[in-house]
């Protein structure tokens, strides 16, 4: 992408859309950099990692993957093909910001109707910590979710009632153990408290936000 003022504004819009992705406890553990006006680099922000709840960084990587998907969708909606390199080797990767992906926009065909619908859904997403309802997810939707996961190179396994009951029991046991840990409770409060009660001045930035109303966790574009 050319490095004109207009293109730089477009790059910020694209990255803001990426920053509207869901993340574990809304930690938004990512950094985006535009290099040379040609590529976007996605890095993990380890300062926003949940060291107690997510010691191996699995949830951090899933969160960054969601942000990467949003960026790819935003580029497709703008008529670009997001040529993506995952986990590239780089001597410039920082200790506290490992390089996870590099995306190079390339002019392409207009987005499909499905890509447009997915892009439009980005602004509709919001944090919801209310309990799940008892409604059964319709089978066609489950099939569509399995297909969507497969299209991204992943597997979504639908379990039967017996397996789900056993799984939920184990999850409940794990949750009980975690809540018995004082460090975990402190970490959870830090990232889920409301701005009125959270002692950190950054709490407001962790609340649900739209891609056009707020600035994501990112470095300024360069080049």
C-alpha positions as CSV (number, residue, x, y, z in Angstrom):
1,X,0.0,0.0,0.0
2,X,1.4,3.5,-0.8
3,X,2.4,5.6,2.1
4,X,0.3,8.6,1.3
5,X,-1.6,10.4,4.0
6,X,-4.8,8.9,2.8
7,X,-3.4,5.4,2.7
8,X,-2.0,5.8,6.2
9,X,-5.5,6.8,7.5
10,X,-6.8,3.7,5.7
11,X,-4.2,1.6,7.5
12,X,-5.2,2.9,10.9
13,X,-8.9,2.1,10.1
14,X,-8.0,-1.4,9.1
15,X,-6.0,-1.9,12.3
16,X,-8.7,-0.4,14.4
17,X,-11.1,-3.0,12.9
18,X,-8.6,-5.7,13.8
19,X,-8.5,-4.3,17.4
20,X,-12.2,-4.8,17.8
21,X,-11.6,-8.6,17.9
22,X,-12.7,-10.6,21.0
23,X,-9.9,-11.5,23.4
24,X,-9.6,-13.3,26.7
25,X,-11.1,-11.0,29.4
26,X,-10.8,-8.2,26.8
27,X,-7.0,-8.0,27.4
28,X,-6.3,-7.2,23.8
29,X,-2.8,-8.7,23.9
30,X,-1.6,-7.6,20.5
31,X,0.4,-5.0,18.7
32,X,0.1,-3.9,15.1
33,X,2.8,-2.1,13.1
34,X,2.6,-1.0,9.5
35,X,6.0,-1.3,7.9
36,X,7.1,0.5,4.7
37,X,3.5,1.1,3.8
38,X,3.4,-2.4,2.5
39,X,3.0,-4.9,5.3
40,X,1.2,-5.2,8.6
41,X,3.0,-7.0,11.4
42,X,1.1,-8.6,14.3
43,X,3.0,-9.1,17.5
44,X,1.9,-10.5,20.9
45,X,2.0,-8.0,23.7
46,X,3.2,-10.1,26.7
47,X,2.6,-7.2,29.1
48,X,-1.1,-7.9,28.6
49,X,-0.8,-11.7,29.1
50,X,-2.7,-13.4,31.9
51,X,0.3,-15.0,33.7
52,X,-1.9,-16.9,36.2
53,X,-4.9,-17.9,34.2
54,X,-3.0,-18.4,30.9
55,X,0.6,-19.4,31.8
56,X,1.3,-21.1,28.5
57,X,-0.1,-18.2,26.4
58,X,-2.7,-20.4,24.6
59,X,-5.5,-17.9,25.2
60,X,-3.2,-15.1,24.2
61,X,-2.5,-16.7,20.8
62,X,-6.2,-17.5,20.2
63,X,-7.0,-13.8,20.9
64,X,-4.3,-12.6,18.5
65,X,-5.7,-15.1,15.9
66,X,-9.1,-13.4,16.3
67,X,-7.5,-10.0,15.7
68,X,-5.7,-11.4,12.6
69,X,-8.9,-12.7,11.2
70,X,-10.5,-9.3,11.6
71,X,-7.6,-7.7,9.8
72,X,-7.9,-10.1,6.9
73,X,-11.7,-9.5,6.7
74,X,-11.2,-5.7,6.7
75,X,-8.6,-6.1,3.9
76,X,-11.0,-8.2,1.9
77,X,-13.8,-5.7,2.4
78,X,-11.5,-3.0,1.0
79,X,-10.7,-5.1,-2.1
80,X,-7.4,-6.5,-1.0
81,X,-6.1,-10.1,-0.8
82,X,-4.4,-10.5,2.6
83,X,-1.3,-12.5,1.8
84,X,-0.4,-13.9,5.3
85,X,2.7,-15.5,6.8
86,X,2.1,-17.1,10.1
87,X,4.8,-17.3,12.8
88,X,7.6,-16.0,10.5
89,X,11.2,-16.0,11.6
90,X,12.5,-12.5,12.3
91,X,15.6,-11.2,13.9
92,X,13.6,-8.0,14.8
93,X,11.0,-9.8,16.9
94,X,11.1,-8.3,20.4
95,X,11.3,-10.4,23.6
96,X,8.1,-8.8,25.0
97,X,6.4,-8.7,21.6
98,X,7.0,-11.9,19.6
99,X,6.1,-11.7,15.9
100,X,3.1,-13.8,15.1
101,X,2.2,-12.9,11.6
102,X,3.0,-10.6,8.7
103,X,0.2,-9.5,6.2
104,X,0.9,-8.0,2.8
105,X,-2.2,-6.5,1.1
106,X,-2.5,-7.2,-2.6
107,X,-5.1,-5.7,-4.9
108,X,-7.7,-8.4,-5.6
109,X,-11.3,-9.1,-6.7
110,X,-14.2,-7.5,-4.7
111,X,-15.3,-9.3,-1.5
112,X,-17.9,-12.0,-1.7
113,X,-21.3,-11.5,0.0
114,X,-20.2,-13.9,2.8
115,X,-17.1,-11.9,3.4
116,X,-19.1,-8.7,3.5
117,X,-21.5,-10.2,6.0
118,X,-18.7,-11.3,8.2
119,X,-17.0,-7.9,8.1
120,X,-20.3,-6.1,9.0
121,X,-20.7,-8.5,12.0
122,X,-17.4,-7.1,13.5
123,X,-19.1,-4.0,14.9
124,X,-22.0,-6.0,16.2
125,X,-19.8,-8.1,18.5
126,X,-19.7,-7.2,22.1
127,X,-18.6,-8.6,25.5
128,X,-21.4,-10.6,27.2
129,X,-20.6,-12.2,30.6
130,X,-24.2,-13.3,31.3
131,X,-25.0,-17.0,31.8
132,X,-25.7,-19.1,28.7
133,X,-29.3,-19.9,28.0
134,X,-30.6,-23.4,27.9
135,X,-31.4,-23.2,24.2
136,X,-30.1,-25.9,22.0
137,X,-28.0,-24.7,19.1
138,X,-29.7,-25.8,15.9
139,X,-27.9,-28.5,14.0
140,X,-27.5,-26.5,10.7
141,X,-25.7,-23.8,12.7
142,X,-23.4,-26.4,14.3
143,X,-22.6,-27.7,10.8
144,X,-21.8,-24.2,9.6
145,X,-19.5,-23.6,12.6
146,X,-17.7,-26.9,11.8
147,X,-17.3,-25.8,8.2
148,X,-16.0,-22.4,9.2
149,X,-13.4,-23.8,11.5
150,X,-12.3,-26.3,8.8
151,X,-11.9,-23.4,6.3
152,X,-9.3,-21.9,8.7
153,X,-7.4,-25.1,9.1
154,X,-8.9,-25.9,12.5
155,X,-11.2,-28.6,13.8
156,X,-14.4,-27.9,15.8
157,X,-15.5,-31.1,17.6
158,X,-19.2,-31.4,18.5
159,X,-19.5,-33.6,21.6
160,X,-22.5,-35.6,22.6
161,X,-24.5,-35.1,25.8
162,X,-22.6,-37.6,27.9
163,X,-19.2,-36.2,26.9
164,X,-20.3,-32.6,27.4
165,X,-21.6,-33.4,30.9
166,X,-18.2,-34.9,31.8
167,X,-16.4,-32.0,30.2
168,X,-18.5,-29.4,32.1
169,X,-17.8,-31.2,35.4
170,X,-14.1,-31.0,34.8
171,X,-14.4,-27.3,33.9
172,X,-16.3,-26.7,37.1
173,X,-13.6,-28.4,39.1
174,X,-10.9,-26.4,37.4
175,X,-12.8,-23.1,38.0
176,X,-13.2,-23.9,41.7
177,X,-9.5,-24.5,42.0
178,X,-8.6,-21.3,40.2
179,X,-10.9,-19.2,42.3
180,X,-9.2,-20.6,45.4
181,X,-6.0,-19.0,44.2
182,X,-5.6,-15.4,45.4
183,X,-3.3,-14.4,42.6
184,X,-5.9,-15.6,40.1
185,X,-8.7,-13.6,41.8
186,X,-6.5,-10.5,41.7
187,X,-5.7,-11.0,38.0
188,X,-9.3,-11.6,37.2
189,X,-10.4,-8.4,39.0
190,X,-7.8,-6.4,37.2
191,X,-9.1,-7.2,33.8
192,X,-12.8,-7.5,34.5
193,X,-13.6,-4.8,37.0
194,X,-15.6,-1.8,35.8
195,X,-13.8,1.6,35.3
196,X,-15.5,2.9,38.4
197,X,-14.0,0.2,40.7
198,X,-10.8,-0.8,38.9
199,X,-7.7,0.9,40.4
200,X,-5.9,0.9,37.0
201,X,-6.3,4.0,34.8
202,X,-6.3,1.7,31.8
203,X,-9.5,-0.1,32.8
204,X,-11.7,2.0,30.5
205,X,-9.8,0.7,27.5
206,X,-10.7,-2.8,28.4
207,X,-14.4,-2.2,28.2
208,X,-16.3,-3.3,25.0
209,X,-15.5,-0.9,22.2
210,X,-16.2,-0.3,18.5
211,X,-13.5,-0.3,15.9
212,X,-14.2,3.3,14.9
213,X,-14.7,4.9,18.4
214,X,-11.5,3.9,20.1
215,X,-7.8,3.4,19.4
216,X,-6.5,-0.2,19.6
217,X,-3.3,-1.3,21.3
218,X,-0.9,-0.6,18.4
219,X,2.3,1.2,17.5
220,X,2.3,4.1,15.1
221,X,2.6,3.2,11.4
222,X,6.2,3.6,10.0
223,X,7.5,4.1,6.6
